[in-house]
């Protein structure tokens, strides 16, 4: 792997940083504290619209959908800089990273024409209807049903821990159309469809982040199904691999570690114990960064996504945990209102092991798919 950035990549990173410096408001760190709040969601629409106008929202997308067909490195550099700043795109990172590309690959022409252009303009917010009370990261156990009724489907069930559902325009919904792992299908469900009830769940990571969503005889046309019946598993394997590596949370963790260390150094509190703990957290962030870079390099070479995405995801969880523990141990005043962005990172780190697939599920995937360990003792 070549660890040097070429001129185009360096210039692109500088362009993104200049854009952030110009467009982030003075109170941005307070807004970043609530990634799903009404204020942050409203700001993200304006911000993403400006990103789109500058050609910086979806540079890696095909030209026909508003991009310039930049390679995966450009997309990842964009994500790194956004996350290092506290992710001002809000929930729209999902559109950019994986929902849009998934629709480009599996959507009908009608679905693509309806949903992709608003994403490219930064005008729309999606949520993902995956987890359920009895099926968290174990998607094979989900119970929400979509029953065929002529040219329509009728959906009944419940989702939980659904980020951004209170403000989302559309839901990327998984529902059961038959028994078994291959009996799951995907639906593109407008959130203003009759029969949908959204309830916010109180959360320590900011207002408006997570919700319960109830479906009571929700009717939608068969044309809202993405792909064929039972094809969900094949589609979401691609989608989740894009999501798990497309969220460089280590960029914010690294910045927050440097910020905490800087506070200790200025106050002459960076003693030997703090140095050792900071070194461990820094090493974890760097290991996660390089692991992610390796996967992006594989994409550039045309290699399909594999179980390494789960390993990178778990490495991210570990890095965020170590940074959060460092802040708790050595800069606790930041979590009591002394530093809004350090507090925001700490709260996000708490749920890092749940978002984008529970850490335990990632470990299972690493064991069975990457290490190829047997499921049962021999």
C-alpha contacts under 8 A as a table, 3 or more apart, distances in Angstrom:
res1	aa1	res2	aa2	distance
1	X	294	X	7.67
1	X	297	X	7.61
5	X	9	X	5.84
5	X	10	X	6.11
6	X	9	X	5.39
6	X	10	X	6.27
7	X	10	X	5.13
7	X	11	X	6.06
8	X	11	X	5.16
8	X	12	X	6.04
9	X	12	X	5.05
9	X	13	X	6.20
9	X	73	X	7.70
9	X	74	X	6.60
9	X	77	X	7.79
10	X	13	X	5.23
10	X	14	X	6.27
11	X	14	X	5.07
11	X	15	X	6.12
12	X	15	X	4.98
12	X	16	X	6.24
12	X	74	X	7.39
12	X	77	X	7.97
13	X	16	X	5.17
13	X	17	X	6.22
13	X	77	X	6.43
13	X	78	X	7.14
13	X	81	X	7.46
14	X	17	X	5.12
14	X	18	X	6.11
15	X	18	X	5.12
15	X	19	X	6.19
16	X	19	X	5.04
16	X	20	X	6.26
16	X	56	X	7.48
16	X	78	X	6.88
16	X	81	X	7.04
17	X	20	X	5.10
17	X	21	X	6.19
17	X	81	X	6.95
18	X	21	X	5.09
18	X	22	X	6.27
19	X	22	X	5.17
19	X	23	X	6.04
20	X	23	X	5.24
20	X	24	X	5.58
20	X	85	X	7.93
21	X	24	X	6.04
23	X	47	X	7.29
24	X	28	X	6.04
25	X	28	X	5.20
26	X	29	X	7.90
27	X	30	X	5.58
27	X	31	X	6.55
28	X	31	X	4.95
28	X	32	X	6.06
29	X	32	X	5.08
29	X	33	X	6.51
29	X	86	X	7.65
29	X	340	X	6.10
29	X	341	X	5.46
30	X	33	X	5.26
30	X	34	X	7.72
30	X	340	X	5.92
30	X	341	X	7.18
31	X	34	X	5.98
31	X	35	X	7.37
31	X	39	X	6.95
31	X	40	X	5.57
32	X	35	X	5.57
32	X	40	X	6.87
32	X	86	X	5.96
32	X	87	X	7.42
32	X	88	X	7.05
32	X	341	X	7.10
32	X	344	X	6.98
33	X	205	X	7.64
33	X	206	X	6.25
33	X	340	X	6.56
33	X	341	X	6.50
33	X	343	X	7.46
33	X	344	X	4.73
34	X	37	X	5.08
34	X	40	X	6.66
34	X	205	X	6.77
34	X	206	X	4.02
34	X	207	X	5.60
34	X	208	X	7.56
34	X	209	X	7.64
34	X	344	X	7.57
35	X	40	X	6.00
35	X	41	X	7.33
35	X	90	X	5.84
35	X	91	X	7.69
35	X	205	X	7.99
35	X	206	X	6.39
35	X	207	X	7.65
35	X	208	X	7.82
35	X	209	X	6.72
36	X	40	X	6.39
36	X	41	X	6.08
36	X	90	X	7.02
36	X	91	X	7.34
36	X	163	X	7.55
36	X	164	X	5.86
36	X	206	X	6.70
36	X	207	X	6.05
36	X	208	X	4.62
36	X	209	X	4.35
36	X	210	X	7.96
37	X	40	X	5.26
37	X	41	X	5.99
37	X	206	X	6.73
37	X	207	X	4.86
37	X	208	X	4.72
37	X	209	X	6.83
38	X	41	X	5.13
38	X	42	X	6.07
38	X	167	X	7.90
38	X	207	X	7.95
38	X	208	X	7.02
39	X	42	X	5.27
39	X	43	X	6.16
40	X	43	X	4.96
40	X	44	X	6.01
40	X	88	X	7.87
40	X	90	X	7.06
41	X	44	X	5.10
41	X	45	X	6.59
41	X	90	X	6.41
41	X	91	X	7.71
41	X	167	X	7.70
42	X	45	X	5.48
42	X	46	X	6.88
43	X	46	X	5.32
43	X	47	X	6.05
43	X	88	X	7.96
44	X	47	X	4.83
44	X	48	X	5.72
44	X	88	X	5.96
44	X	89	X	5.08
44	X	90	X	5.73
44	X	92	X	7.74
45	X	48	X	5.23
45	X	49	X	6.00
45	X	89	X	7.70
45	X	122	X	6.09
45	X	123	X	5.90
45	X	124	X	7.52
46	X	49	X	5.14
46	X	50	X	6.31
46	X	122	X	7.93
47	X	50	X	5.16
47	X	51	X	6.20
47	X	88	X	7.23
47	X	89	X	6.85
48	X	51	X	4.77
48	X	52	X	6.06
48	X	57	X	6.64
48	X	89	X	6.01
48	X	92	X	7.89
48	X	121	X	7.43
48	X	122	X	4.71
48	X	123	X	7.51
49	X	52	X	5.07
49	X	53	X	6.26
49	X	121	X	5.73
49	X	122	X	4.72
49	X	123	X	6.65
50	X	53	X	5.03
50	X	54	X	6.25
51	X	54	X	5.12
51	X	55	X	6.24
51	X	56	X	4.97
51	X	57	X	5.03
51	X	122	X	7.76
52	X	55	X	4.99
52	X	56	X	5.66
52	X	57	X	4.79
52	X	58	X	7.24
52	X	120	X	6.65
52	X	121	X	5.50
52	X	122	X	6.38
53	X	56	X	7.58
53	X	121	X	7.69
54	X	57	X	7.80
55	X	58	X	7.04
55	X	59	X	6.36
55	X	67	X	7.40
56	X	59	X	5.76
56	X	78	X	7.85
57	X	96	X	7.32
57	X	120	X	7.00
57	X	122	X	7.50
58	X	61	X	5.50
58	X	66	X	7.00
58	X	67	X	5.29
58	X	68	X	7.96
58	X	75	X	7.66
58	X	96	X	6.24
58	X	120	X	6.44
59	X	66	X	7.72
59	X	67	X	4.47
59	X	68	X	5.15
59	X	69	X	6.34
59	X	70	X	5.73
59	X	74	X	7.41
59	X	75	X	6.90
60	X	67	X	5.76
60	X	68	X	6.10
60	X	69	X	4.72
60	X	70	X	4.30
60	X	71	X	5.99
60	X	72	X	6.60
60	X	74	X	6.82
60	X	75	X	5.73
61	X	65	X	6.48
61	X	66	X	6.74
61	X	67	X	4.28
61	X	68	X	6.23
61	X	69	X	5.22
61	X	70	X	7.16
61	X	101	X	7.63
62	X	65	X	5.53
62	X	66	X	6.70
62	X	67	X	5.05
62	X	68	X	5.93
62	X	69	X	4.81
63	X	66	X	5.16
63	X	67	X	4.57
63	X	68	X	4.97
63	X	69	X	6.15
64	X	67	X	7.17
65	X	116	X	7.03
65	X	117	X	6.58
65	X	120	X	6.90
66	X	117	X	7.65
66	X	120	X	6.00
67	X	70	X	7.69
67	X	120	X	7.95
70	X	73	X	7.93
70	X	74	X	6.14
70	X	75	X	7.48
71	X	74	X	5.76
71	X	75	X	7.07
71	X	300	X	6.83
72	X	75	X	5.11
72	X	76	X	6.25
72	X	296	X	6.40
72	X	299	X	7.00
72	X	300	X	6.31
73	X	76	X	5.05
73	X	77	X	6.05
73	X	296	X	6.65
73	X	297	X	7.83
73	X	300	X	7.86
74	X	77	X	5.13
74	X	78	X	6.21
75	X	78	X	5.17
75	X	79	X	6.33
76	X	79	X	4.94
76	X	80	X	6.02
76	X	246	X	6.76
76	X	248	X	7.87
76	X	296	X	7.83
77	X	80	X	5.03
77	X	81	X	6.26
78	X	81	X	5.40
78	X	82	X	6.21
79	X	82	X	5.07
79	X	83	X	6.04
79	X	246	X	7.08
79	X	247	X	6.77
79	X	248	X	6.54
80	X	83	X	5.29
80	X	84	X	5.99
80	X	247	X	7.91
80	X	248	X	5.64
80	X	249	X	7.81
80	X	251	X	5.74
81	X	84	X	5.06
81	X	85	X	6.26
81	X	251	X	7.48
82	X	85	X	5.23
82	X	86	X	6.43
82	X	87	X	4.71
82	X	88	X	6.52
82	X	89	X	7.40
83	X	86	X	4.90
83	X	87	X	4.40
83	X	88	X	7.87
83	X	247	X	7.74
83	X	248	X	6.60
83	X	249	X	6.18
83	X	251	X	5.99
83	X	252	X	5.49
84	X	87	X	7.10
84	X	249	X	7.79
84	X	251	X	4.80
84	X	252	X	4.12
84	X	253	X	7.78
84	X	255	X	6.43
85	X	88	X	7.21
85	X	252	X	6.89
86	X	252	X	6.53
86	X	341	X	7.72
87	X	90	X	5.92
89	X	92	X	5.49
89	X	93	X	5.94
90	X	93	X	6.45
91	X	94	X	6.07
91	X	95	X	7.87
91	X	125	X	6.49
91	X	126	X	7.26
91	X	127	X	7.90
91	X	164	X	6.73
92	X	95	X	5.18
92	X	96	X	6.55
92	X	119	X	7.99
92	X	122	X	7.43
92	X	124	X	7.41
92	X	125	X	5.70
92	X	126	X	7.17
93	X	96	X	5.10
93	X	97	X	5.89
94	X	97	X	5.22
94	X	98	X	5.77
94	X	99	X	6.03
94	X	126	X	7.37
94	X	243	X	7.33
95	X	98	X	6.01
95	X	99	X	4.80
95	X	100	X	5.25
95	X	119	X	6.21
95	X	125	X	7.46
95	X	126	X	6.95
96	X	99	X	6.84
96	X	100	X	6.03
96	X	101	X	7.64
96	X	119	X	7.38
96	X	120	X	7.92
97	X	100	X	7.09
97	X	101	X	7.14
97	X	242	X	6.46
97	X	243	X	6.23
97	X	246	X	6.07
98	X	101	X	5.29
98	X	102	X	5.85
98	X	239	X	5.51
98	X	240	X	7.58
98	X	242	X	5.68
98	X	243	X	5.90
99	X	102	X	5.09
99	X	103	X	6.24
99	X	239	X	7.16
100	X	103	X	5.24
100	X	104	X	6.28
100	X	116	X	6.10
100	X	119	X	7.21
101	X	104	X	4.97
101	X	105	X	6.40
102	X	105	X	5.25
102	X	106	X	6.05
102	X	107	X	7.43
102	X	235	X	7.53
102	X	238	X	7.80
102	X	239	X	6.27
103	X	106	X	5.19
103	X	107	X	4.47
103	X	108	X	7.91
103	X	111	X	7.54
103	X	112	X	6.27
103	X	116	X	7.62
103	X	226	X	7.95
104	X	107	X	5.89
104	X	112	X	6.54
106	X	226	X	6.74
106	X	227	X	5.89
106	X	235	X	7.73
107	X	110	X	7.88
107	X	111	X	5.69
107	X	112	X	5.90
107	X	226	X	5.88
107	X	227	X	6.63
108	X	111	X	5.12
108	X	112	X	6.12
108	X	226	X	7.72
109	X	112	X	5.11
109	X	113	X	6.05
110	X	113	X	5.21
110	X	114	X	6.15
111	X	114	X	5.16
111	X	115	X	6.03
111	X	116	X	7.94
111	X	224	X	7.72
112	X	115	X	5.46
112	X	116	X	5.36
112	X	117	X	7.93
113	X	116	X	6.13
113	X	117	X	6.72
114	X	117	X	7.05
114	X	118	X	7.91
115	X	118	X	6.06
115	X	119	X	6.79
116	X	119	X	5.16
116	X	120	X	6.34
117	X	120	X	5.05
117	X	121	X	6.32
118	X	121	X	5.07
118	X	122	X	6.22
118	X	123	X	5.27
118	X	124	X	5.89
119	X	122	X	5.10
119	X	123	X	6.08
119	X	124	X	5.77
119	X	125	X	7.90
120	X	123	X	7.80
124	X	168	X	7.55
124	X	169	X	6.43
125	X	164	X	7.93
125	X	167	X	7.21
125	X	168	X	4.83
125	X	169	X	5.59
125	X	170	X	6.99
126	X	164	X	7.38
126	X	165	X	7.63
126	X	168	X	4.90
126	X	169	X	5.83
126	X	170	X	4.97
126	X	171	X	5.65
126	X	172	X	7.16
127	X	162	X	6.79
127	X	163	X	6.18
127	X	164	X	5.76
127	X	165	X	5.53
127	X	168	X	5.84
127	X	169	X	7.97
127	X	170	X	6.50
127	X	171	X	4.87
127	X	172	X	6.23
128	X	162	X	6.55
128	X	163	X	7.40
128	X	171	X	5.47
128	X	172	X	4.66
128	X	173	X	6.01
129	X	159	X	6.10
129	X	160	X	7.95
129	X	162	X	6.33
129	X	171	X	6.21
129	X	172	X	5.78
129	X	173	X	4.41
129	X	174	X	6.01
130	X	136	X	7.72
130	X	137	X	7.96
130	X	139	X	7.03
130	X	159	X	6.73
130	X	162	X	7.66
130	X	173	X	6.52
130	X	174	X	5.79
131	X	135	X	5.80
131	X	136	X	4.50
131	X	137	X	6.27
131	X	139	X	7.12
131	X	142	X	7.57
131	X	159	X	5.70
131	X	160	X	5.66
131	X	161	X	6.64
131	X	162	X	7.31
132	X	135	X	4.72
132	X	136	X	5.48
132	X	142	X	6.43
132	X	143	X	7.75
132	X	158	X	6.29
132	X	159	X	4.50
132	X	160	X	5.08
132	X	161	X	7.82
133	X	136	X	6.62
133	X	158	X	7.68
133	X	159	X	7.01
133	X	160	X	6.26
134	X	141	X	7.21
134	X	142	X	6.97
134	X	143	X	7.94
135	X	138	X	5.30
135	X	139	X	6.00
135	X	140	X	7.65
135	X	141	X	5.25
135	X	142	X	5.11
135	X	143	X	7.81
136	X	139	X	6.82
137	X	357	X	5.42
137	X	358	X	5.96
137	X	361	X	6.70
138	X	141	X	5.85
138	X	142	X	7.50
138	X	361	X	7.68
139	X	142	X	5.48
140	X	180	X	7.11
140	X	181	X	5.12
140	X	184	X	7.88
142	X	175	X	7.33
142	X	176	X	7.11
143	X	157	X	6.84
143	X	175	X	7.20
143	X	176	X	6.40
144	X	155	X	7.16
144	X	156	X	5.82
144	X	157	X	4.17
144	X	158	X	6.14
144	X	159	X	7.79
144	X	174	X	7.79
144	X	175	X	5.12
144	X	176	X	5.93
145	X	154	X	7.94
145	X	155	X	5.57
145	X	156	X	5.53
145	X	157	X	6.34
145	X	175	X	5.17
145	X	176	X	4.57
145	X	177	X	6.13
146	X	153	X	5.74
146	X	154	X	5.40
146	X	155	X	4.39
146	X	156	X	6.74
146	X	175	X	5.75
146	X	176	X	5.82
146	X	177	X	5.37
147	X	153	X	5.31
147	X	154	X	5.24
147	X	155	X	6.51
147	X	177	X	6.19
148	X	151	X	7.46
148	X	152	X	6.02
148	X	153	X	4.51
148	X	154	X	6.55
148	X	177	X	7.87
149	X	152	X	5.18
149	X	153	X	5.56
149	X	154	X	6.97
150	X	153	X	7.75
151	X	221	X	6.04
151	X	222	X	5.62
152	X	219	X	6.57
152	X	220	X	5.59
152	X	221	X	4.21
152	X	222	X	4.99
153	X	218	X	7.94
153	X	219	X	5.62
153	X	220	X	5.52
153	X	221	X	6.11
153	X	222	X	6.21
154	X	217	X	5.45
154	X	218	X	5.34
154	X	219	X	4.57
154	X	220	X	6.75
155	X	175	X	7.79
155	X	215	X	6.20
155	X	216	X	6.81
155	X	217	X	5.35
155	X	218	X	4.90
155	X	219	X	6.39
156	X	214	X	7.71
156	X	215	X	4.83
156	X	216	X	5.05
156	X	217	X	5.37
156	X	218	X	6.65
157	X	214	X	6.06
157	X	215	X	5.17
157	X	216	X	6.90
158	X	212	X	7.21
158	X	213	X	5.65
158	X	214	X	4.52
158	X	215	X	6.03
159	X	162	X	6.81
159	X	212	X	5.73
159	X	213	X	5.04
159	X	214	X	6.50
160	X	210	X	7.80
160	X	211	X	6.02
160	X	212	X	4.36
160	X	213	X	6.25
161	X	201	X	7.75
161	X	210	X	5.03
161	X	211	X	5.32
161	X	212	X	6.21
162	X	165	X	5.89
162	X	209	X	7.82
162	X	210	X	5.05
162	X	211	X	5.01
162	X	212	X	6.39
162	X	213	X	7.34
163	X	208	X	7.94
163	X	209	X	5.08
163	X	210	X	4.34
163	X	211	X	6.39
164	X	167	X	5.69
164	X	168	X	5.83
164	X	208	X	6.62
164	X	209	X	5.43
164	X	210	X	6.25
164	X	211	X	7.51
165	X	168	X	5.04
165	X	171	X	7.77
165	X	198	X	6.97
165	X	209	X	7.98
165	X	210	X	7.10
165	X	211	X	6.25
165	X	213	X	7.56
166	X	198	X	6.35
166	X	199	X	7.61
166	X	200	X	7.16
166	X	208	X	6.87
166	X	211	X	7.14
168	X	171	X	7.18
168	X	191	X	6.79
169	X	190	X	6.00
169	X	191	X	5.45
169	X	192	X	7.40
170	X	188	X	6.70
170	X	189	X	5.49
170	X	190	X	4.32
170	X	191	X	5.15
171	X	187	X	7.87
171	X	188	X	5.89
171	X	189	X	5.04
171	X	190	X	6.27
171	X	191	X	6.39
172	X	186	X	7.00
172	X	187	X	6.16
172	X	188	X	5.21
172	X	189	X	6.63
173	X	186	X	5.54
173	X	187	X	5.07
173	X	188	X	6.27
173	X	189	X	6.74
174	X	184	X	6.66
174	X	185	X	5.81
174	X	186	X	4.73
174	X	187	X	6.47
174	X	232	X	7.36
175	X	184	X	5.68
175	X	185	X	5.58
175	X	186	X	6.41
175	X	187	X	7.58
176	X	179	X	7.27
176	X	183	X	5.77
176	X	184	X	4.44
176	X	185	X	6.12
177	X	183	X	5.43
177	X	184	X	5.70
177	X	185	X	6.29
177	X	229	X	6.97
177	X	230	X	7.09
178	X	182	X	7.57
178	X	183	X	4.08
178	X	184	X	6.66
178	X	230	X	7.49
179	X	182	X	7.28
179	X	183	X	4.98
179	X	184	X	7.94
180	X	183	X	5.21
180	X	184	X	7.77
181	X	184	X	6.56
181	X	233	X	7.56
182	X	230	X	4.96
182	X	231	X	6.92
182	X	232	X	7.63
182	X	233	X	6.86
183	X	229	X	7.29
183	X	230	X	4.61
183	X	231	X	7.95
184	X	229	X	7.06
184	X	230	X	4.77
184	X	231	X	6.86
184	X	232	X	5.53
184	X	233	X	7.06
185	X	225	X	7.33
185	X	226	X	7.54
185	X	227	X	7.88
185	X	228	X	7.26
185	X	229	X	5.21
185	X	230	X	4.93
185	X	231	X	5.91
185	X	232	X	4.71
185	X	233	X	7.97
186	X	225	X	5.75
186	X	226	X	5.32
186	X	227	X	7.31
186	X	229	X	7.87
186	X	231	X	7.74
186	X	232	X	5.57
187	X	224	X	5.53
187	X	225	X	4.31
187	X	226	X	5.55
188	X	224	X	5.29
188	X	225	X	6.29
188	X	226	X	6.77
189	X	193	X	7.52
189	X	220	X	7.50
189	X	224	X	6.86
190	X	193	X	5.75
191	X	196	X	6.99
192	X	196	X	7.34
193	X	196	X	6.41
193	X	218	X	7.08
193	X	219	X	7.79
194	X	218	X	6.31
194	X	219	X	7.81
195	X	214	X	7.93
195	X	215	X	5.80
195	X	216	X	4.94
195	X	217	X	6.15
195	X	218	X	4.97
196	X	213	X	6.95
196	X	214	X	5.69
196	X	215	X	4.95
196	X	216	X	6.51
196	X	218	X	6.82
197	X	213	X	5.69
197	X	214	X	5.05
197	X	215	X	6.73
198	X	211	X	6.55
198	X	212	X	5.80
198	X	213	X	4.59
198	X	214	X	6.48
199	X	211	X	5.40
199	X	212	X	5.12
199	X	213	X	6.42
200	X	208	X	6.60
200	X	209	X	7.88
200	X	210	X	6.15
200	X	211	X	4.27
200	X	212	X	6.33
201	X	208	X	7.98
201	X	210	X	5.68
201	X	211	X	4.98
201	X	212	X	6.78
202	X	207	X	7.39
202	X	210	X	7.72
203	X	206	X	6.11
203	X	207	X	6.66
203	X	209	X	7.19
203	X	210	X	7.15
204	X	207	X	7.90
204	X	347	X	6.53
205	X	209	X	7.31
205	X	344	X	7.07
205	X	347	X	4.87
205	X	348	X	5.90
206	X	209	X	6.26
208	X	211	X	7.73
215	X	218	X	5.84
220	X	224	X	6.71
221	X	224	X	5.63
221	X	225	X	7.87
222	X	225	X	5.64
223	X	226	X	7.91
225	X	228	X	7.33
225	X	229	X	7.84
227	X	231	X	6.30
227	X	232	X	7.65
228	X	231	X	5.39
229	X	232	X	7.56
230	X	233	X	7.39
231	X	234	X	5.68
231	X	235	X	6.48
232	X	235	X	5.12
232	X	236	X	5.98
233	X	236	X	5.41
233	X	237	X	6.19
234	X	237	X	5.52
234	X	238	X	7.04
235	X	238	X	5.62
235	X	239	X	6.36
236	X	239	X	4.57
236	X	240	X	5.68
237	X	240	X	5.47
237	X	241	X	6.24
238	X	241	X	5.31
238	X	242	X	6.45
238	X	305	X	7.00
239	X	242	X	5.29
239	X	243	X	6.31
240	X	243	X	4.82
240	X	244	X	5.92
240	X	356	X	7.43
241	X	244	X	5.36
241	X	245	X	6.43
241	X	305	X	6.35
241	X	306	X	7.57
241	X	309	X	5.73
241	X	310	X	7.68
242	X	245	X	5.76
242	X	246	X	5.50
243	X	246	X	4.88
243	X	247	X	6.31
243	X	356	X	7.17
244	X	247	X	6.00
244	X	309	X	6.39
244	X	310	X	7.21
244	X	312	X	7.70
244	X	313	X	5.71
244	X	356	X	6.23
245	X	248	X	6.71
245	X	292	X	6.33
245	X	295	X	7.86
245	X	309	X	6.06
245	X	312	X	6.75
245	X	313	X	6.63
248	X	251	X	5.80
248	X	252	X	7.89
248	X	289	X	7.71
248	X	292	X	8.00
248	X	316	X	7.93
249	X	252	X	5.58
249	X	253	X	6.39
249	X	316	X	6.81
249	X	320	X	7.70
250	X	253	X	4.80
250	X	254	X	5.87
250	X	285	X	5.62
250	X	288	X	6.84
250	X	289	X	6.70
250	X	316	X	6.17
250	X	319	X	6.84
250	X	320	X	6.83
251	X	254	X	5.28
251	X	255	X	6.34
251	X	285	X	7.94
251	X	289	X	7.97
252	X	255	X	5.10
252	X	256	X	6.07
252	X	345	X	7.44
253	X	256	X	5.10
253	X	257	X	6.12
253	X	285	X	7.22
253	X	319	X	7.40
253	X	320	X	5.84
253	X	323	X	6.39
253	X	345	X	7.17
254	X	257	X	5.10
254	X	258	X	6.32
254	X	282	X	6.84
254	X	285	X	6.20
254	X	323	X	7.88
255	X	258	X	5.19
255	X	259	X	6.14
256	X	259	X	4.85
256	X	260	X	6.13
256	X	323	X	7.66
256	X	341	X	7.95
256	X	342	X	6.18
256	X	345	X	7.43
257	X	260	X	5.17
257	X	261	X	6.12
257	X	278	X	7.36
257	X	281	X	7.77
257	X	282	X	7.44
257	X	323	X	6.02
257	X	326	X	7.94
257	X	327	X	7.75
258	X	261	X	5.09
258	X	262	X	6.00
259	X	262	X	5.10
259	X	263	X	6.41
260	X	263	X	5.17
260	X	264	X	6.47
260	X	327	X	6.62
260	X	331	X	6.66
260	X	342	X	7.98
261	X	264	X	5.10
261	X	265	X	6.13
261	X	270	X	7.04
261	X	278	X	7.61
262	X	265	X	5.06
262	X	266	X	6.15
263	X	266	X	5.30
263	X	267	X	6.36
263	X	331	X	7.99
264	X	267	X	5.18
264	X	268	X	5.95
264	X	269	X	4.73
264	X	270	X	4.98
264	X	330	X	7.86
264	X	331	X	7.63
265	X	268	X	4.97
265	X	269	X	6.01
265	X	270	X	5.31
266	X	269	X	7.75
267	X	270	X	7.93
268	X	271	X	7.83
270	X	273	X	7.97
270	X	274	X	5.68
270	X	275	X	6.42
271	X	274	X	5.34
271	X	275	X	6.17
272	X	275	X	5.01
272	X	276	X	6.31
273	X	276	X	5.32
273	X	277	X	6.33
274	X	277	X	5.16
274	X	278	X	5.92
274	X	326	X	7.80
274	X	330	X	7.08
275	X	278	X	5.14
275	X	279	X	6.05
276	X	279	X	5.09
276	X	280	X	6.42
277	X	280	X	5.23
277	X	281	X	6.40
277	X	326	X	6.61
278	X	281	X	5.10
278	X	282	X	5.98
278	X	323	X	7.66
278	X	326	X	6.74
279	X	282	X	5.03
279	X	283	X	6.04
280	X	283	X	5.16
280	X	284	X	6.28
280	X	322	X	7.58
281	X	284	X	5.12
281	X	285	X	6.30
281	X	319	X	6.17
281	X	322	X	5.13
281	X	323	X	5.50
281	X	326	X	7.68
282	X	285	X	5.11
282	X	286	X	6.19
282	X	319	X	7.93
282	X	323	X	7.95
283	X	286	X	5.10
283	X	287	X	6.02
284	X	287	X	5.08
284	X	288	X	6.16
284	X	315	X	7.38
284	X	318	X	7.12
284	X	319	X	4.90
284	X	322	X	7.76
285	X	288	X	5.16
285	X	289	X	6.17
285	X	316	X	7.38
285	X	319	X	5.16
285	X	320	X	7.74
286	X	289	X	4.98
286	X	290	X	6.19
287	X	290	X	5.28
287	X	291	X	6.04
287	X	315	X	7.62
288	X	291	X	5.06
288	X	292	X	6.10
288	X	312	X	6.30
288	X	315	X	5.42
288	X	316	X	5.77
288	X	319	X	7.19
289	X	292	X	5.20
289	X	293	X	6.15
290	X	293	X	4.87
290	X	294	X	6.18
291	X	294	X	5.20
291	X	295	X	6.65
291	X	312	X	5.98
292	X	295	X	5.21
292	X	296	X	6.36
292	X	309	X	7.98
292	X	312	X	5.98
293	X	296	X	5.05
293	X	297	X	6.12
294	X	297	X	5.04
294	X	298	X	6.34
295	X	298	X	4.97
295	X	299	X	6.41
295	X	308	X	7.29
295	X	309	X	7.29
296	X	299	X	5.05
296	X	300	X	6.35
297	X	300	X	5.06
297	X	301	X	6.46
298	X	301	X	5.08
298	X	302	X	6.48
298	X	303	X	5.36
298	X	304	X	7.79
299	X	302	X	5.01
299	X	303	X	5.36
299	X	304	X	6.79
299	X	305	X	7.37
300	X	303	X	7.54
305	X	308	X	7.70
305	X	309	X	7.15
306	X	309	X	6.21
307	X	310	X	5.41
307	X	311	X	6.87
307	X	365	X	6.81
307	X	366	X	6.33
307	X	369	X	5.95
307	X	370	X	5.52
308	X	311	X	4.95
308	X	312	X	6.22
308	X	366	X	7.55
308	X	370	X	6.84
309	X	312	X	5.11
309	X	313	X	6.13
310	X	313	X	4.91
310	X	314	X	6.23
310	X	362	X	5.23
310	X	363	X	7.54
310	X	365	X	6.77
310	X	366	X	6.36
311	X	314	X	5.19
311	X	315	X	6.17
311	X	362	X	7.05
311	X	363	X	7.63
311	X	366	X	6.21
312	X	315	X	5.02
312	X	316	X	6.25
313	X	316	X	5.14
313	X	317	X	6.52
313	X	359	X	7.95
313	X	362	X	7.38
314	X	317	X	5.02
314	X	318	X	6.34
314	X	353	X	7.79
314	X	359	X	6.02
314	X	362	X	6.46
314	X	363	X	7.33
315	X	318	X	5.14
315	X	319	X	6.21
316	X	319	X	5.12
316	X	320	X	6.19
317	X	320	X	5.33
317	X	321	X	6.16
317	X	349	X	7.57
317	X	352	X	5.56
317	X	353	X	5.58
317	X	359	X	7.32
318	X	321	X	5.11
318	X	322	X	6.26
319	X	322	X	5.27
319	X	323	X	6.35
320	X	323	X	5.21
320	X	324	X	6.09
320	X	349	X	5.44
320	X	352	X	7.31
321	X	324	X	5.11
321	X	325	X	6.09
321	X	349	X	6.11
321	X	350	X	7.41
322	X	325	X	5.10
322	X	326	X	6.18
323	X	326	X	5.06
323	X	327	X	6.38
324	X	327	X	5.22
324	X	328	X	6.27
324	X	345	X	7.67
324	X	346	X	5.37
324	X	349	X	6.57
325	X	328	X	5.07
325	X	329	X	6.09
326	X	329	X	5.18
326	X	330	X	6.01
326	X	331	X	7.63
327	X	330	X	5.34
327	X	331	X	4.85
327	X	332	X	6.14
327	X	334	X	7.78
328	X	331	X	5.91
328	X	332	X	4.82
328	X	335	X	7.63
329	X	332	X	6.37
331	X	334	X	5.82
331	X	335	X	7.81
332	X	335	X	5.51
332	X	336	X	7.00
333	X	336	X	5.13
333	X	337	X	6.98
333	X	338	X	5.62
333	X	339	X	7.95
334	X	337	X	5.75
334	X	338	X	4.15
334	X	339	X	4.65
334	X	340	X	7.39
334	X	342	X	6.34
334	X	343	X	6.34
335	X	338	X	6.46
335	X	339	X	6.86
335	X	340	X	7.84
335	X	342	X	7.03
335	X	343	X	4.96
335	X	346	X	7.80
336	X	339	X	7.94
336	X	343	X	7.91
337	X	340	X	6.31
337	X	343	X	7.45
339	X	342	X	5.44
339	X	343	X	6.21
340	X	343	X	5.14
340	X	344	X	6.12
341	X	344	X	4.83
341	X	345	X	6.15
342	X	345	X	5.16
342	X	346	X	6.16
343	X	346	X	5.03
343	X	347	X	6.25
344	X	347	X	5.25
344	X	348	X	6.26
345	X	348	X	5.06
345	X	349	X	5.98
346	X	349	X	5.06
346	X	350	X	6.42
347	X	350	X	5.27
347	X	351	X	7.14
348	X	351	X	5.55
348	X	352	X	6.20
349	X	352	X	4.84
349	X	353	X	7.79
350	X	353	X	7.27
351	X	354	X	5.33
351	X	355	X	6.27
352	X	355	X	5.50
353	X	357	X	7.50
353	X	358	X	5.37
353	X	359	X	4.87
354	X	357	X	5.66
354	X	358	X	4.17
354	X	359	X	6.37
355	X	358	X	6.47
357	X	361	X	6.61
357	X	362	X	6.87
358	X	361	X	5.31
358	X	362	X	6.48
359	X	362	X	5.00
359	X	363	X	6.27
360	X	363	X	5.05
360	X	364	X	6.35
361	X	364	X	5.02
361	X	365	X	6.29
362	X	365	X	5.05
362	X	366	X	6.11
363	X	366	X	4.96
363	X	367	X	6.08
364	X	367	X	5.09
364	X	368	X	6.16
365	X	368	X	5.28
365	X	369	X	5.46
365	X	370	X	7.08
366	X	369	X	5.53
366	X	370	X	4.83
366	X	371	X	6.16
366	X	372	X	7.96
367	X	370	X	5.99
367	X	371	X	5.00
367	X	372	X	5.97
367	X	373	X	5.51
368	X	371	X	5.94
368	X	372	X	4.45
368	X	373	X	5.09
368	X	374	X	6.70
368	X	375	X	7.00
369	X	372	X	5.08
369	X	373	X	7.77
374	X	377	X	6.87
374	X	378	X	7.85
